[in-house]
Amino acid sequence: MRKIVIIGAGILGCSLARELASKKAGTILVLEKEPEAGLHASSRNSGVIHSGINQKPGTLKAKFCVEGSRLLREYCRQRGVPMRECGTLVVAKSSEEELCLKRLYDMGQACGVPGLEMLDTPQIKEREPMAQGASGLFSPTGAVVDAKVLVETIKREAEELGAKFYFHQQVKKIECQKIFTYNRVFQPDHIINCAGVFADRIAHMMGCGQGLHIVPFLGSYFEVTNIDVRGMIYQTPDLRFPFLSTHLTRKTDGRVIAGPTAILTPGRESYNGRIQWKDSFEMLGSISFYKMIFGKEFLKMGWKFFKQILSKKVFAREIQALVGPFRHDQLKPYPPGIRAQLVDPKGNLVQDFVVEYRETSTHILNCVSPGLTSSLAFAAHVTEQIRNRGGL
């Protein structure tokens, strides 16, 4: 029986363990450096199940976001995972934003997002009384899930199907198909790299992912008090970048959060802005990093988000654009997350999912948002691709 080791117990690692175990693909082991599953990007997020309206038609993201949304909502209903099926509302206030809204509608239609509806101001107010907008786009399949409970539920099902999880197992090196952690050695037939923000490092250990580097972006959120938001209210996004604009989300526990921002952070797990020297030196030693940061549009976007982090008043103005009068003292701290953004040799932010398949290994190098939404569908796709290439 073949032995398969998955590195990383985030949402995708757990979903792959579940999928592989359900297909009886062999002995499935999952290695995780933390004491439990999903402690980083998989749970440090807004918990949104995206409908797919902002995905470029024809991409892997578009395909698996729409299918993944359907599968994930069905899974949550069956398994009792806390979820609110509230729909997503995107609002536009200017003629330029209305053009973006129309483009989102066309993109959603092309991707097969069901039930899209253009709204006028009275219809916007009917759905979200506080929302400000001359026009809106409503996507009924948008939802919000308790991401930590979701990861734990998928992990538990994977275990019930026979997968084994090993925690406190940080990978130190990989040589000749042997995985060395700080206290054990594993020698699988196939390695699946789902290491998230460290996926490029794992790939480079095996001679894969050449020229590709992950750059960490801090996504800061605030909890918003004394505000009546029923579901999700989004600004129109800047489609040149893979980052969403500020949005308001009512979580499954009833709290409302606003965010995220997207600013460079000096460490792959630097949630507090503290310098992590190895990560910082690695970024500063990459030519693609400089090509990225000195792009004119990137600098403009970075300055916008940086100002929001520096001043609650600036961040509050982003919320005012969505709901009208708002005071900065209604903002409370909320745990941030880190986006594992893949950058290509030319300094471009890679927008689509990226997977590199080899005979004895598979490397998931870019599976950022909507990674959570896509997880079940994407895991089934990756499993099938590995099988078709003779890896199972």
C-alpha positions in Angstrom: 0.0 0.0 0.0 1.3 3.4 -1.0 2.3 5.9 1.7 1.3 9.5 1.1 2.5 12.4 3.4 0.7 15.7 3.3 2.8 18.6 4.7 0.4 21.1 6.3 -2.9 20.7 8.2 -4.6 23.8 7.0 -8.0 23.7 5.3 -6.5 22.3 2.1 -4.2 19.7 3.8 -7.2 18.5 5.8 -9.5 18.4 2.7 -6.9 16.4 0.7 -6.5 14.0 3.6 -10.2 13.5 3.6 -10.4 13.1 -0.1 -7.5 10.7 -0.4 -8.7 8.6 2.6 -12.2 8.4 1.1 -10.7 7.1 -2.1 -8.6 4.6 -0.2 -5.5 5.9 -1.9 -3.1 4.4 0.6 -1.8 5.2 4.0 -2.4 9.0 4.5 -0.2 10.9 7.0 -0.5 14.6 7.7 2.4 16.5 9.2 1.8 19.8 11.0 4.3 22.0 12.8 1.6 23.4 15.1 -0.1 21.6 18.0 -3.4 21.5 16.1 -4.9 22.0 12.6 -5.7 25.3 10.9 -4.1 27.8 13.3 -2.9 30.2 10.6 -4.5 31.4 7.3 -7.2 28.7 7.4 -8.8 30.2 10.6 -7.4 33.8 10.6 -9.7 35.1 7.9 -13.2 36.6 7.5 -14.8 33.1 7.1 -16.5 34.1 3.8 -17.6 31.4 1.4 -17.3 33.3 -1.8 -19.7 33.0 -4.7 -17.1 33.6 -7.4 -18.2 37.0 -8.8 -14.7 38.5 -8.7 -12.9 35.6 -10.4 -11.6 35.8 -13.9 -13.5 33.4 -16.2 -11.5 30.4 -17.3 -9.2 30.3 -14.3 -8.8 27.5 -11.8 -10.0 30.0 -9.1 -13.2 30.7 -11.0 -13.9 27.0 -11.6 -13.3 25.8 -8.1 -14.7 28.8 -6.3 -18.2 28.3 -7.8 -18.2 24.5 -7.5 -16.4 24.7 -4.1 -19.0 27.1 -2.8 -21.8 24.7 -3.6 -20.0 21.7 -2.1 -18.9 23.6 1.0 -22.3 25.0 1.8 -23.8 21.5 1.4 -21.1 20.0 3.6 -21.7 22.6 6.4 -25.4 21.9 6.3 -24.9 18.1 6.5 -22.2 18.3 9.2 -23.7 21.0 11.3 -20.8 23.5 10.9 -22.0 27.0 11.9 -22.8 28.9 8.7 -24.9 31.9 7.7 -26.2 31.9 4.1 -26.7 35.6 3.8 -25.6 36.4 0.3 -23.0 39.0 -0.8 -23.9 42.6 -1.6 -21.4 44.8 -3.6 -22.3 48.5 -3.7 -21.3 51.3 -6.1 -21.5 55.0 -5.5 -19.9 56.5 -8.6 -20.2 56.0 -12.3 -16.7 54.4 -12.3 -17.7 52.0 -9.6 -20.9 51.2 -11.5 -18.8 50.1 -14.5 -16.8 47.8 -12.2 -20.1 46.4 -10.8 -21.3 45.6 -14.3 -18.0 43.9 -15.0 -18.4 41.8 -11.9 -21.9 40.9 -13.0 -20.6 39.8 -16.4 -17.7 37.9 -14.8 -20.1 36.1 -12.5 -22.4 35.2 -15.3 -19.5 33.8 -17.3 -18.3 31.7 -14.3 -21.7 30.3 -13.7 -22.5 32.1 -10.4 -26.2 31.5 -9.9 -28.9 34.0 -9.0 -27.0 37.3 -9.6 -29.2 40.4 -9.3 -28.5 44.0 -10.0 -30.1 46.3 -7.4 -31.2 50.0 -7.3 -31.0 52.1 -4.1 -34.4 51.1 -2.7 -33.5 47.4 -3.2 -30.2 47.8 -1.6 -31.9 49.4 1.5 -34.3 46.5 1.6 -31.5 44.1 2.0 -29.0 46.2 4.0 -30.7 49.3 5.5 -27.3 51.0 6.3 -25.7 50.3 3.0 -24.8 53.3 0.8 -25.0 52.9 -2.9 -26.5 54.2 -6.2 -26.5 50.6 -7.4 -25.6 47.2 -6.1 -24.9 43.6 -7.1 -26.4 40.8 -5.0 -25.0 37.3 -5.1 -27.2 34.9 -3.1 -24.7 32.1 -2.8 -22.3 34.1 -0.6 -22.1 32.8 2.9 -20.1 33.0 6.2 -18.7 30.0 8.0 -16.9 29.4 11.3 -13.6 28.6 9.7 -12.0 27.0 12.7 -14.9 24.6 13.3 -14.9 23.8 9.6 -11.2 22.8 9.6 -11.6 20.7 12.7 -14.7 19.0 11.2 -12.9 18.1 8.0 -9.9 16.9 10.0 -12.0 14.7 12.2 -13.7 13.2 9.2 -10.4 12.5 7.6 -9.3 10.7 10.8 -12.5 8.7 10.8 -11.6 7.6 7.2 -8.2 6.4 8.3 -5.9 9.4 7.9 -3.3 10.0 10.7 -2.2 13.5 11.9 1.2 14.1 13.4 1.5 17.5 15.2 4.6 19.4 16.4 6.3 18.1 13.2 8.1 21.0 11.5 9.9 19.9 8.4 13.6 20.6 8.6 14.8 19.2 5.3 13.8 16.7 2.6 16.4 14.5 1.0 15.9 11.5 -1.4 12.2 11.4 -0.6 13.0 11.3 3.2 11.3 14.0 5.3 13.2 15.1 8.3 11.4 16.9 11.1 13.1 17.9 14.3 12.2 14.5 16.0 11.2 12.0 13.3 11.9 10.8 9.8 9.2 9.9 7.2 9.8 8.2 3.9 6.6 8.3 1.8 6.0 7.2 -1.8 4.4 10.6 -2.6 4.7 14.0 -0.8 1.9 16.6 -1.1 3.1 20.1 -0.2 0.3 22.1 1.4 2.5 24.2 3.6 0.8 27.5 2.8 3.1 30.4 3.5 6.0 28.0 3.6 5.1 26.1 0.4 7.8 27.6 -1.7 10.5 26.6 0.9 9.3 23.0 0.9 9.2 23.0 -2.9 12.7 24.4 -3.2 14.0 21.6 -0.9 12.9 19.2 -3.6 14.1 21.3 -6.6 10.6 22.5 -7.5 8.9 25.9 -7.8 12.1 27.5 -9.2 11.9 31.2 -9.5 8.7 31.4 -7.5 8.6 33.0 -4.0 5.9 33.6 -1.4 5.7 37.1 0.0 3.6 37.5 3.2 0.9 40.2 3.3 -0.7 41.1 6.6 -4.5 41.3 6.5 -5.7 43.5 9.4 -9.3 43.5 10.6 -11.3 45.4 13.1 -14.4 44.4 15.0 -17.1 47.0 14.5 -19.5 47.8 17.3 -23.0 49.4 17.2 -23.7 48.7 13.6 -26.6 47.0 11.8 -25.1 44.7 9.2 -27.2 41.7 8.2 -24.8 39.9 6.0 -21.9 41.1 3.9 -21.4 44.5 2.3 -18.5 45.0 -0.1 -16.9 47.9 -1.9 -16.2 47.4 -5.6 -12.7 45.9 -5.9 -9.7 46.9 -7.9 -9.5 44.0 -10.2 -5.9 44.6 -11.1 -4.9 43.1 -7.8 -5.8 39.8 -6.0 -6.8 41.7 -2.8 -10.4 42.5 -2.0 -11.5 46.0 -1.0 -12.7 46.7 2.6 -15.9 44.9 3.4 -18.2 44.3 6.4 -19.1 40.8 7.4 -21.4 39.6 10.2 -19.8 36.5 11.5 -21.6 33.3 12.7 -21.3 34.5 16.3 -23.0 37.8 15.5 -19.9 40.0 15.6 -19.3 42.4 12.7 -15.8 42.7 11.3 -14.3 45.1 8.7 -11.2 44.6 6.5 -8.9 43.3 5.5 -6.0 45.5 4.5 -3.0 44.0 2.6 0.4 45.3 3.6 3.8 43.7 3.5 4.9 42.2 6.8 8.5 41.3 7.9 7.8 37.7 8.6 5.7 34.8 7.3 4.0 34.5 10.7 4.6 38.1 11.9 1.1 39.0 13.0 2.4 41.8 15.2 4.8 43.4 12.7 7.8 42.1 14.5 10.8 41.3 12.3 11.5 37.7 11.6 15.0 37.9 10.3 15.2 34.8 8.1 12.0 35.7 6.3 13.1 39.3 5.9 16.5 38.5 4.5 15.0 36.0 2.1 12.6 38.6 0.8 15.3 41.3 0.5 17.5 38.8 -1.4 14.9 38.1 -4.1 15.1 40.2 -7.3 11.4 39.5 -7.9 10.6 41.2 -4.6 12.1 44.5 -5.8 10.4 44.2 -9.1 7.1 43.8 -7.3 7.4 46.6 -4.8 8.7 49.2 -7.2 5.7 48.8 -9.6 3.8 52.1 -9.8 0.4 50.6 -9.2 1.7 48.4 -6.4 3.1 51.4 -4.5 -0.2 53.2 -4.8 -2.1 50.3 -3.5 0.4 49.7 -0.7 0.2 53.4 0.5 -3.6 53.2 0.6 -3.6 50.2 2.9 -0.6 51.5 5.0 -2.6 54.7 5.8 -5.5 52.6 7.0 -3.3 50.7 9.4 -1.7 53.9 10.7 -4.9 55.7 11.5 -8.3 54.4 12.7 -9.8 57.6 11.3 -8.6 56.7 7.8 -9.9 53.1 8.2 -13.2 54.5 9.4 -13.6 56.5 6.2 -13.5 53.2 4.3 -16.5 52.0 6.4 -18.3 55.3 5.9 -18.1 54.7 2.2 -20.2 51.6 2.8 -22.7 52.6 5.6 -22.6 56.4 5.9 -21.8 58.2 9.3 -19.4 56.1 11.4 -17.0 56.9 14.3 -13.5 55.5 14.6 -14.2 54.7 18.2 -16.5 52.0 17.0 -13.5 50.0 15.9 -12.0 47.3 18.2 -8.9 45.1 17.6 -9.5 41.8 15.8 -7.0 39.0 15.1 -5.2 39.6 11.8 -4.2 37.0 9.1 -1.4 36.6 6.7 -1.9 36.0 3.0 0.7 33.7 1.3 1.0 35.6 -2.0 3.0 33.9 -4.7 5.3 36.2 -6.8 6.7 35.2 -10.2 10.3 36.0 -11.4 9.0 39.2 -13.0 7.6 40.5 -9.8 4.0 39.9 -10.7 1.5 38.8 -8.0 0.3 35.4 -9.2 -3.5 35.6 -9.4 -4.5 32.0 -10.1 -4.0 28.7 -8.2 -0.6 27.1 -9.0 0.1 23.4 -8.6 3.3 21.7 -9.7 3.0 18.0 -10.2 6.1 15.7 -10.1 6.3 11.9 -10.2 6.8 11.6 -6.4 5.6 14.9 -5.2 2.9 17.5 -5.7 3.3 21.2 -4.7 0.4 23.5 -4.1 2.2 26.8 -4.4 -0.6 29.3 -4.6 -4.0 28.6 -3.1 -4.9 31.9 -1.4 -8.5 33.3 -1.3 -10.8 31.8 -2.3 -8.8 28.9 -1.1 -11.2 28.1 1.8 -14.2 28.3 -0.5 -12.6 26.1 -3.1 -11.1 23.6 -0.7 -13.3 20.5 -1.2 -13.6 20.9 -5.0 -9.9 21.7 -5.4 -8.9 18.7 -3.2 -10.9 16.4 -5.5 -9.2 18.0 -8.5 -5.7 17.6 -7.2 -6.3 14.0 -6.1 -7.6 13.2 -9.6 -4.6 14.9 -11.2 -2.1 12.9 -9.0 -4.0 9.7 -9.9 -3.9 10.4 -13.6 -0.1 11.0 -13.4 0.4 7.7 -11.7 1.2 9.1 -8.2 -1.5 7.1 -6.5 
